[in-house]
């Protein structure tokens, strides 16, 4: 993750992180829910054929750690690669500390 972002790195980010995360939310989780009896199979198949593509659904159904990983790695390409390493490191630490206390999807904000 050091060095300037290249086209190959961006392609691998999408290919090996973004696409699998989307597949987990829209394919794997509904099938597991059907297999373990949480939803009828017909309802699961219908949901897969007409998925809810809203950001609210995605953030609600995506495991927090996958969402955090996709967001963090995306920020590497958008923000951190544009800064000097010392400044980027300080900004990363500050953002990580602040994220636990400020808004977001965490229900236990203090």
C-alpha positions as a Markdown table, in Angstrom:
| # | Residue | x | y | z |
|---|---|---|---|---|
| 1 | Unk | 0.0 | 0.0 | 0.0 |
| 2 | Unk | 3.0 | 2.3 | -0.3 |
| 3 | Unk | 3.7 | 4.3 | -3.4 |
| 4 | Unk | 1.5 | 6.1 | -5.9 |
| 5 | Unk | -1.7 | 4.5 | -7.0 |
| 6 | Unk | -1.5 | 2.9 | -10.4 |
| 7 | Unk | -4.1 | 1.7 | -12.8 |
| 8 | Unk | -3.2 | -1.9 | -11.8 |
| 9 | Unk | -3.7 | -1.2 | -8.1 |
| 10 | Unk | -7.0 | 0.4 | -8.7 |
| 11 | Unk | -8.1 | -2.5 | -10.9 |
| 12 | Unk | -7.1 | -5.0 | -8.2 |
| 13 | Unk | -8.9 | -2.9 | -5.6 |
| 14 | Unk | -12.2 | -3.1 | -7.5 |
| 15 | Unk | -11.6 | -6.7 | -8.7 |
| 16 | Unk | -10.6 | -8.2 | -5.4 |
| 17 | Unk | -12.3 | -6.1 | -2.8 |
| 18 | Unk | -15.2 | -4.0 | -4.1 |
| 19 | Unk | -16.8 | -6.7 | -6.3 |
| 20 | Unk | -16.5 | -9.5 | -3.7 |
| 21 | Unk | -18.0 | -7.2 | -1.1 |
| 22 | Unk | -21.0 | -6.4 | -3.3 |
| 23 | Unk | -21.4 | -10.2 | -4.1 |
| 24 | Unk | -21.4 | -11.0 | -0.3 |
| 25 | Unk | -24.2 | -8.5 | 0.3 |
| 26 | Unk | -26.4 | -9.3 | -2.7 |
| 27 | Unk | -25.8 | -13.0 | -3.3 |
| 28 | Unk | -24.1 | -14.8 | -0.4 |
| 29 | Unk | -26.0 | -13.4 | 2.5 |
| 30 | Unk | -29.5 | -13.9 | 0.9 |
| 31 | Unk | -28.6 | -17.5 | 0.0 |
| 32 | Unk | -27.3 | -18.2 | 3.5 |
| 33 | Unk | -30.5 | -16.7 | 4.9 |
| 34 | Unk | -32.5 | -19.0 | 2.7 |
| 35 | Unk | -30.4 | -22.1 | 3.5 |
| 36 | Unk | -30.6 | -21.5 | 7.3 |
| 37 | Unk | -34.4 | -20.8 | 7.2 |
| 38 | Unk | -34.5 | -17.1 | 7.9 |
| 39 | Unk | -36.4 | -16.3 | 4.7 |
| 40 | Unk | -38.3 | -18.5 | 2.2 |
| 41 | Unk | -36.3 | -19.4 | -0.8 |
| 42 | Unk | -38.8 | -17.8 | -3.2 |
| 43 | Unk | -38.5 | -14.5 | -1.3 |
| 44 | Unk | -34.7 | -14.7 | -1.4 |
| 45 | Unk | -34.6 | -15.4 | -5.2 |
| 46 | Unk | -37.0 | -12.5 | -5.8 |
| 47 | Unk | -34.8 | -10.2 | -3.8 |
| 48 | Unk | -31.8 | -11.3 | -5.8 |
| 49 | Unk | -33.5 | -10.6 | -9.1 |
| 50 | Unk | -34.7 | -7.2 | -8.0 |
| 51 | Unk | -32.1 | -6.0 | -5.4 |
| 52 | Unk | -32.4 | -2.9 | -3.4 |
| 53 | Unk | -29.4 | -0.9 | -4.6 |
| 54 | Unk | -29.8 | 2.0 | -2.2 |
| 55 | Unk | -26.8 | 3.0 | -0.1 |
| 56 | Unk | -28.9 | 2.7 | 3.0 |
| 57 | Unk | -29.5 | -1.0 | 2.3 |
| 58 | Unk | -25.9 | -1.7 | 1.5 |
| 59 | Unk | -24.6 | -0.1 | 4.7 |
| 60 | Unk | -27.3 | -1.9 | 6.7 |
| 61 | Unk | -26.6 | -5.3 | 5.2 |
| 62 | Unk | -22.8 | -5.1 | 4.6 |
| 63 | Unk | -20.7 | -6.3 | 7.6 |
| 64 | Unk | -19.1 | -3.3 | 9.2 |
| 65 | Unk | -15.6 | -4.6 | 8.8 |
| 66 | Unk | -16.0 | -5.1 | 5.0 |
| 67 | Unk | -17.5 | -1.6 | 4.6 |
| 68 | Unk | -14.6 | -0.2 | 6.7 |
| 69 | Unk | -12.0 | -2.0 | 4.6 |
| 70 | Unk | -13.6 | -0.8 | 1.3 |
| 71 | Unk | -13.8 | 2.7 | 2.5 |
| 72 | Unk | -10.3 | 2.8 | 4.0 |
| 73 | Unk | -8.6 | 1.3 | 0.9 |
| 74 | Unk | -10.6 | 3.7 | -1.3 |
| 75 | Unk | -9.4 | 6.6 | 0.8 |
| 76 | Unk | -5.8 | 5.5 | 0.1 |
| 77 | Unk | -6.4 | 6.3 | -3.6 |
| 78 | Unk | -8.4 | 9.4 | -3.0 |
| 79 | Unk | -6.7 | 11.1 | -0.1 |
| 80 | Unk | -3.6 | 9.5 | 1.5 |
| 81 | Unk | -1.7 | 9.1 | -1.7 |
| 82 | Unk | -1.9 | 12.8 | -2.4 |
| 83 | Unk | -0.1 | 13.7 | 0.9 |
| 84 | Unk | 3.4 | 13.4 | 2.2 |
| 85 | Unk | 3.7 | 10.1 | 4.2 |
| 86 | Unk | 4.2 | 12.0 | 7.6 |
| 87 | Unk | 1.1 | 14.1 | 7.0 |
| 88 | Unk | -0.9 | 11.2 | 5.7 |
| 89 | Unk | 0.0 | 9.1 | 8.8 |
| 90 | Unk | -1.0 | 11.9 | 11.2 |
| 91 | Unk | -4.3 | 12.4 | 9.3 |
| 92 | Unk | -5.0 | 8.6 | 9.4 |
| 93 | Unk | -4.4 | 8.4 | 13.1 |
| 94 | Unk | -6.6 | 11.4 | 13.8 |
| 95 | Unk | -9.4 | 10.1 | 11.6 |
| 96 | Unk | -9.2 | 6.7 | 13.2 |
| 97 | Unk | -9.5 | 8.2 | 16.7 |
| 98 | Unk | -12.3 | 10.5 | 15.7 |
| 99 | Unk | -14.3 | 7.8 | 13.9 |
| 100 | Unk | -15.0 | 6.0 | 17.2 |
| 101 | Unk | -16.6 | 9.1 | 18.7 |
| 102 | Unk | -18.3 | 10.9 | 15.9 |
| 103 | Unk | -21.4 | 9.7 | 14.0 |
| 104 | Unk | -21.5 | 6.9 | 11.5 |
| 105 | Unk | -23.2 | 3.5 | 11.7 |
| 106 | Unk | -21.9 | 2.6 | 15.1 |
| 107 | Unk | -24.8 | 2.4 | 17.6 |
| 108 | Unk | -22.5 | 2.8 | 20.7 |
| 109 | Unk | -21.1 | 6.3 | 20.1 |
| 110 | Unk | -20.0 | 7.9 | 23.3 |
